[in-house]
Amino acid sequence: MAARIEDYALIGDCRSAALVSRQGSIDWLCWPRFDAAALFTSLLGTEAHGFWKIFPEAEQVETRWAYRPGSLVLETRHVTRQGEVLVTDFMPIGDGSHLVRLVEGVHGRVAMRMEMAVRFDYGSAVPWVSRSELGDLRAVSGPHKVVLRTDVHLKGSAAQTTVAEFTVHAGEKHRFVLSYGPSHEDDPVAIEPRRALDATDQHWRSWSSRCAGGTAWDRMLQRSLLTLKALIYEPTGGIVAAPTASLPEGLGGERNWDYRFCWLRDSTLTLIALMDGGYIDEARNWLDWLQRAVAGNPEQAHILYGIGGERLLPEIELDWLPGYENSKPVRIGNAAASQFQLDVYGELFDALYQAHARGLPVSKDGLRVGLAILGHLEKAWRRPDEGIWEVRGGPRHFTHSKVMAWVAFDRALRMHEMHESGATEEHAQRWRAVRDEIHAEVCEKGFDPELNSFVQSYGSKALDASLLLIAHTGFLPQHDPRVIGTVEAIGRGLMRDGFILRYETEGQTTDGLSGNEGAFLPCTFWYADNLIGLGRRDEARAIIERLIGICNELGLVSEEYDVQAKRLVGNYPQAFTHVALVNTLLSYTRGEGPADRQGGKANGAPPAVLRQREAAKRNARGELEDAKS
């Protein structure tokens, strides 16, 4: 049985990633890319579907683990009655084809066991295992090949696994290097693991040393940005939503999705997190990826793409896998790629605007694509869509979607005013007319006076946490009574034990799926952002501390949180959650509301609140000094 989601660490090389359990088992690894078929898949099944474990053979083992400071190198210490051993796990930065595990005796002696079962194609293919001329273990199946190089004696088992039993004494060091390559090519070139360790650790520490600071949670901020960096597919600049597939949003349920793709929904907030976190090159690469991905016929724009910009992401179910804690079906690919979702147009234009406002140039081709998209959107905004949450209950006129259509025209107009849109005044006049029409319609049809809140879709009584982004976008001022009413309504109606749901899965919302899901953690950060903007600083800090408190001891967090089971659920670690964490920590520290940080001009805060914000900034500096002392 797989470990709890929060009992996994992430290691990666900016091309792929692996999940390592506290018990020393690698239960998920896709090679050579994030979206490739897994060869260790026991996370979604059993050990029969592939794993690689190194752990002491002892009845009582005390385990402690941590990343090296500022690094993605994982160190796990196992203490038994006879001694202590250190296991170091990492994936060298480079060509994306190696995973290294080093075992070192600290004191005494520790009996160890290594067991590995390679199962290609998500646990369905048992490879042919042989020895190379050099004595290396080679496993081949179809186009795939992995080679294991070690100084420890290996043997086969009746269970079709590879086993090593060895004792580590103080000062002794052993190496295990697993390398991937196409089966029709020569074996991957061997690497020197200690040299690779030094280079990899230095790479991560050099990168993380540029992280923005000045918060009371700088270590958490740095770890979130490191995690985000690890989820970037370096050859293209695309950022996967998570390195995993089909980890359930509700334990035992069917809400299980493949998140190893790039969502346009995440564009603006990710761009801001990277740029404000101090990482301009990564932000530029993400923007370049966005512009390439959406290039083409505007009517064919997708809500998500592959890490290379792929559009065909067919969703299939792997019926041989029982799923994480019997959460079926296990889905690979994502059918949401074919949905119509209005908000992606707003995300794209907001990203272009935010990039330009922060000094990143927008290419001429990007502007030309933007003009074509706006021409399409002038008519398309009237259509119902599937909404930000990609519900499978049929299209509707989602309020958030219409707000984001407004954002597209608003940001295009702002760029036009900067002489950066490539548009004529005739374009601008049409955009103003459409923008104003959308705004009036949303205020009329998307707001319910009885609830004193915006609602999920026109004519609905359902609340939706995406409406917390209204102030982020500048659609209305943070202190507009309708915005305040919406924040209050969501706090009353969607909060569970201090965490915010996306929407009620029972009752008003029909999303086409059975069962429930956990509280959606990015939405909880958005709620805290609104409290910051409203000057409710103490409440915001309490929520921030609560959210940080559910991250595991390594600083990693998933998409959702099951408030009853008190467990992380959903794909893990989740880029969007870490993005929200970065943005909220910086907002709190700077005493800024969401509209302030995202360039919103419709903030509308009264003078008393502006004075309160200045006081909040002074308080933040004082809190930081207290934290340092």
JOQUIBEL-V844930 format. One record per backbone hydrogen bond with DSSP energy under -1.0 kcal/mol. NH is the residue of the N-H (numbers start at 1). CO is the residue of the C=O. Records with the same first field share a line. If there is no record, write none. Layout:
NH = CO ; CO
This chain:
7 = 4
9 = 20
11 = 18
13 = 16
18 = 11
19 = 28
20 = 9
21 = 25
22 = 7
24 = 21
26 = 52
27 = 19
29 = 40
31 = 37
34 = 15
36 = 33
39 = 29
40 = 29
41 = 49
42 = 50
43 = 27
44 = 41
45 = 42
49 = 46
50 = 47
51 = 117
53 = 115
54 = 24
55 = 113
57 = 111
58 = 56
62 = 79
64 = 77
66 = 75
68 = 73
71 = 68
74 = 89
75 = 66
76 = 87
77 = 64
78 = 85
79 = 62
80 = 83
84 = 107
85 = 78
86 = 104
87 = 76
88 = 102
89 = 74
90 = 100
99 = 178
100 = 90
101 = 176
102 = 88
103 = 174
104 = 86
105 = 172
106 = 84
107 = 84
109 = 82
110 = 168
112 = 166
113 = 55
114 = 164
115 = 53
116 = 162
117 = 51
119 = 39
120 = 125
122 = 38
123 = 119
124 = 121
125 = 120
128 = 140
130 = 138
132 = 136
135 = 132
137 = 148
138 = 130
139 = 146
140 = 128
141 = 144
144 = 141
146 = 139
147 = 179
148 = 137
149 = 177
155 = 163
157 = 161
160 = 157
162 = 116
163 = 155
164 = 114
166 = 112
168 = 110
170 = 108
171 = 105
172 = 169
174 = 103
176 = 101
177 = 149
178 = 99
179 = 147
180 = 97
181 = 145
183 = 143
185 = 182
196 = 192
197 = 193
198 = 194
199 = 195
200 = 196
201 = 197
202 = 198
203 = 199
204 = 200
205 = 201
206 = 202
207 = 203
208 = 204
209 = 205
210 = 207
211 = 208
212 = 277
221 = 217
222 = 218
223 = 219
224 = 220
225 = 221
226 = 222
227 = 223
228 = 224
229 = 225
230 = 226
232 = 229
233 = 238
234 = 14 ; 232
236 = 233
237 = 233
240 = 231
241 = 261
242 = 259
246 = 257
249 = 255
253 = 250
256 = 254
259 = 244
262 = 305
264 = 303
267 = 264
270 = 266
271 = 267
272 = 268
273 = 269
274 = 270
275 = 271
276 = 272
277 = 273
278 = 275
279 = 274
283 = 279
284 = 280
285 = 281
286 = 282
287 = 283
288 = 284
289 = 285
290 = 286
291 = 287
292 = 288
293 = 289
294 = 290
300 = 297
301 = 298
305 = 262
306 = 310
309 = 306
316 = 332
318 = 330
319 = 317
321 = 318
323 = 44
326 = 323
332 = 316
334 = 313
337 = 334
338 = 335
339 = 336
344 = 341
345 = 342
347 = 343
348 = 344
349 = 345
350 = 346
351 = 347
352 = 348
353 = 349
354 = 350
355 = 351
356 = 352
357 = 353
358 = 354
359 = 356
360 = 355
367 = 363
368 = 364
369 = 365
370 = 366
371 = 367
372 = 368
373 = 369
374 = 370
375 = 371
376 = 372
377 = 373
378 = 374
379 = 376
380 = 376
381 = 377
382 = 379
383 = 380
385 = 396
386 = 340
390 = 387
391 = 386
392 = 511
396 = 385
398 = 396
399 = 456
402 = 398
403 = 399
404 = 400
405 = 401
406 = 402
407 = 403
408 = 404
409 = 405
410 = 406
411 = 407
412 = 408
413 = 409
414 = 410
415 = 411
416 = 412
417 = 413
418 = 414
419 = 416
420 = 415
428 = 424
429 = 425
430 = 426
431 = 427
432 = 428
433 = 429
434 = 430
435 = 431
436 = 432
437 = 433
438 = 434
439 = 435
440 = 436
441 = 437
442 = 438
443 = 439
444 = 440
445 = 441
446 = 442
448 = 453
452 = 448
453 = 448
455 = 446
456 = 462
458 = 397
460 = 457
465 = 502
467 = 464
468 = 465
469 = 466
470 = 467
473 = 469
475 = 470
480 = 477
484 = 480
485 = 481
486 = 482
487 = 483
488 = 484
489 = 485
490 = 486
491 = 487
492 = 488
493 = 489
494 = 490
496 = 499
499 = 496
501 = 494
518 = 249
519 = 561
520 = 500
521 = 559
524 = 520
525 = 521
526 = 522
527 = 523
528 = 524
529 = 525
530 = 526
531 = 527
532 = 528
533 = 529
534 = 530
535 = 532
536 = 531
537 = 535
540 = 536
541 = 537
542 = 538
543 = 539
544 = 540
545 = 541
546 = 542
547 = 543
548 = 544
549 = 545
551 = 548
552 = 556
555 = 552
559 = 571
560 = 569
561 = 519
562 = 567
566 = 562
567 = 562
569 = 560
570 = 248
574 = 557
575 = 241
578 = 574
579 = 575
580 = 576
581 = 577
582 = 578
583 = 579
584 = 580
585 = 581
586 = 582
587 = 583
588 = 584
589 = 585
590 = 586
592 = 587
597 = 593
598 = 594
599 = 596
600 = 595
610 = 606
611 = 607
612 = 608
613 = 609
614 = 610
615 = 611
616 = 612
617 = 613
618 = 614
619 = 615
620 = 616
621 = 617
622 = 618
623 = 619
624 = 620
625 = 621
626 = 622
627 = 623
628 = 624
629 = 625
